[in-house]
Amino acid sequence: MTVDKPRVLIVDDERLNLNVLVDLLKDDYRPIVAKDGLQALQRVTTETLPDLILLDVMMPGMDGYEVCRRLKQSERTRDIPVIFVSAMSDVADETRGFDLGAVDYITKPISPRIVKARVRTHLALKQASQLLQDQNRMLEQKVVERTRDLALTQDVMILGLASLAETRDNETGNHIRRTQFYVKVLAEHLGRSKPYALQLDPSVIDLLFKSAPLHDIGKVGIPDGILLKPGKLTDSEFTVMKRHTILGRDTIAYAEAALIGSQAANETTSFLRLAREIAYGHHEKWDGTGYPEGLSGQAIPLSSRLMAIADVYDALISRRVYKPPFPHERAVAIVLEGRGKHFDPEMVDAFDALQDDFRATALRFSDE
């Protein structure tokens, strides 16, 4: 297989200088010539890019410094190594060349051995730099793919765990999906208003969406006789039932503690913090009559207030062992009646504006 020789663009207004450099490099490289700065810029714009440029400084019209400046301004050509070749040998001249982005400076009259050595060295450096960039791109792509795979695995595991809890409660995985989207649409609506813009940015909403399925994970610790009872719970049974919020919080808190110090801790613990808030607080009520702590108003975490509406609405429209499903209109009326009592008034106002979205989600993930 034939390997293409590196392309070296030689820019000089003197034909003799061009011929000398071409003869010197032609055995190992593919020389391309330009008689002035404008022709050099045209070549790098319309032809295959050279791997290196030997650039004279003193040329009529556009000097080498200006050519170099333009090359380094262009995204297409800025990474091409430029070596100045000039009879100007003052330190100030060389410094100016390096300041413009040149990699080297060769003085005339040239030494063939020096020219060959400098060209060979800088082409090797360029090749090594390109190889490193290619490797970095490959690593970045692998990280993206790995992160995507981990996120997908995490989502599947979350839904699996949540489905286990819901199955014990004679509910379906569709309850999980519906409440996820209720929370998402509520959060997106509120996030467009100034008071919530910082609290509900897209990244937080994504974490809320992922954490919502774990709201009832604590139900796995509730005895079947209470969890599946078709009638009204006694006071003592209800006391046991309320413990599912504590069991859910403690289970998620244990997972948080296990992650401390890991590389994935920051993002994952943010997700788990929201899941813990939702699991523990989604039965709190705005007026302080909820459980487990009897929190009121904004002392209830925002995530819990969102889930409270999503969970109650879905419970109302769904069949349970203790009741038939209510029609959408009745469920909406009950939620609206809870404004300022069970639910955050602003959340209820958002829910009222989003009735059609809630109905559409309920139909999309219907149990029937």
Secondary structure, DSSP 8 states (H G I E B T S, - for coil): ------EEEEE-S-HHHHHHHHHHHTTTSEEEEESSHHHHHHHHHHS---SEEEEES--SSS-HHHHHHHHHHSTTTTTS-EEEEES---HHHHHHHHHTT-SEEEESS--HHHHHHHHHHHHHHHHHHHHHHHHHHHHHHHHHHHHHHHHHHHHHHHHHHHHHHHHHTT--HHHHHHHHHHHHHHHHHHHTSHHHHTTT-HHHHHHHHHHGGGGGGGGGGS-HHHHT-SS---HHHHHHHTHHHHHHHHHHHHHHHHHTTSTTHHHHHHHHHHHHHHHHHTT--TTS--SSS---GGGS-HHHHHHHHHHHHHHHHS-BTTB----HHHHHHHHHHTBTTTB-HHHHHHHHHTHHHHHHHHHHT---
